[in-house]
Amino acid sequence: MSLTEICTNTNIPEASLWTVKEVGEWIENIGFPQYRNCFIENYIDGKKLISVNASTLPMMGITKFEHTQVIAKRIRELLSLEEPNNKRTIRLPPRDFLGMYLESKTNTGSELAKVSFPRLVFRTMDRIWQPPLGNEGIIFEYSHKKSFVK
């Protein structure tokens, strides 16, 4: 897929720009009005919502296991994020561009604020899909007898 196709076919979720109030309304609308204050008191806006997952919800006061699972799933669906896989092998290509872009927006700073979705795709596309293969199978000489201390 070309850079143009990726950029035109990817919609940045509007929820990533929500205010704290809008996130509170959303959590209420999906059936968890009891947790509205948890999100408001923790200042969870759209940008911070990207980082909220089943591990962070208990720290916010949402401790019922079934609720954390459902809320985490709904957040991933809302933001079009992949389910995290901590055992993902490094041989696979990285996660999708949208996930990487949203993750970059959870951080602050003037340089990160300048990163647009097309710029992120452009800067990472070649590195992702064309990894360097020049050193495969090369055996480097190593001698344990050499001393580096004189």
C-alpha positions in Angstrom: 0.0 0.0 0.0 1.4 3.4 -0.9 1.8 6.4 1.5 -1.1 8.2 -0.2 -3.4 5.2 0.2 -2.5 4.7 3.8 -3.1 8.4 4.6 -6.4 8.7 2.8 -7.8 5.4 4.0 -7.0 6.0 7.7 -9.3 8.1 9.8 -7.9 9.5 13.0 -10.6 8.8 15.7 -12.4 11.9 16.9 -12.3 10.5 20.4 -8.6 11.1 20.6 -9.4 14.9 20.7 -12.2 14.6 23.4 -12.2 16.7 26.5 -12.4 15.2 30.0 -16.2 16.0 30.0 -16.7 14.2 26.7 -14.8 11.1 28.0 -17.0 11.1 31.1 -20.1 11.3 29.0 -18.9 8.4 26.9 -18.1 6.1 29.8 -21.6 6.9 31.1 -23.2 6.1 27.7 -21.5 2.7 27.4 -23.2 1.6 30.6 -20.8 2.6 33.4 -22.1 5.8 34.9 -20.6 4.8 38.3 -17.1 5.3 36.8 -17.7 8.8 35.3 -16.0 10.5 38.3 -13.1 8.1 38.1 -12.3 9.4 34.6 -13.0 13.0 35.5 -11.0 13.0 38.7 -8.0 11.4 36.8 -8.3 14.1 34.1 -8.7 11.5 31.3 -9.2 13.3 28.1 -9.0 11.8 24.6 -5.2 12.0 24.5 -4.9 10.2 27.9 -7.6 7.7 27.0 -5.2 6.3 24.4 -3.0 5.0 27.2 -5.9 3.6 29.4 -6.0 -0.2 29.4 -7.0 -3.1 31.7 -3.8 -2.5 33.7 -4.3 1.2 34.3 -8.0 1.1 35.1 -7.5 -0.4 38.6 -5.2 2.5 39.5 -8.0 4.8 38.6 -10.4 3.0 41.0 -12.1 0.6 38.6 -11.3 -2.7 40.2 -14.1 -5.1 39.2 -12.3 -7.4 36.7 -15.3 -7.8 34.3 -15.7 -4.1 34.1 -12.0 -3.4 33.4 -12.1 -6.0 30.6 -15.2 -4.5 29.0 -14.0 -0.9 29.3 -10.6 -1.7 28.0 -12.2 -3.4 25.0 -14.5 -0.5 24.3 -11.6 1.9 24.5 -9.7 -0.1 21.9 -12.8 -0.2 19.7 -13.4 3.5 20.1 -9.9 4.4 19.1 -9.4 1.6 16.6 -6.4 0.2 18.5 -5.1 -3.4 18.2 -5.3 -5.6 21.3 -2.0 -5.5 23.0 0.2 -8.6 22.6 3.2 -8.6 24.9 4.5 -11.8 23.4 4.6 -10.4 19.9 7.8 -11.5 18.1 10.1 -8.9 16.8 10.2 -10.6 13.4 6.7 -9.4 12.7 6.1 -5.9 11.3 5.2 -3.3 13.9 1.7 -2.5 14.8 -0.4 -0.5 12.5 0.4 3.1 11.7 -2.7 4.5 13.5 -1.7 2.8 16.7 1.8 4.1 16.5 0.5 7.6 15.7 -2.0 7.7 18.6 0.6 6.3 21.0 3.0 9.2 19.9 0.3 11.7 20.7 0.1 10.6 24.4 3.4 12.2 24.9 3.9 16.0 25.1 6.5 18.3 23.6 6.9 20.8 20.8 8.6 18.2 18.4 5.9 15.6 19.0 3.1 18.1 18.5 4.5 18.7 15.0 4.2 15.1 14.0 1.3 14.6 11.6 -0.1 11.3 10.6 1.3 11.5 7.0 4.7 12.5 8.4 4.8 9.6 10.8 3.9 7.2 8.0 6.5 8.7 5.7 9.3 8.5 8.3 8.5 4.9 9.4 7.3 3.2 6.2 10.6 2.3 4.7 12.1 1.1 8.0 9.1 -1.1 8.7 8.7 -2.9 5.4 12.2 -3.0 4.1 14.4 -4.1 7.0 18.2 -4.3 6.3 19.3 -7.8 5.5 22.9 -7.2 4.8 24.3 -8.9 7.9 22.3 -12.1 7.9 24.5 -15.2 8.3 27.7 -13.3 9.0 29.8 -14.8 11.7 32.0 -12.3 13.5 35.4 -13.4 14.7 35.7 -13.3 18.5 38.8 -14.2 20.3 38.6 -14.6 24.1 42.4 -14.7 24.3 42.9 -11.0 23.3 43.4 -8.7 26.2 42.2 -5.1 26.0 43.9 -4.1 29.2 47.6 -3.3 28.9 
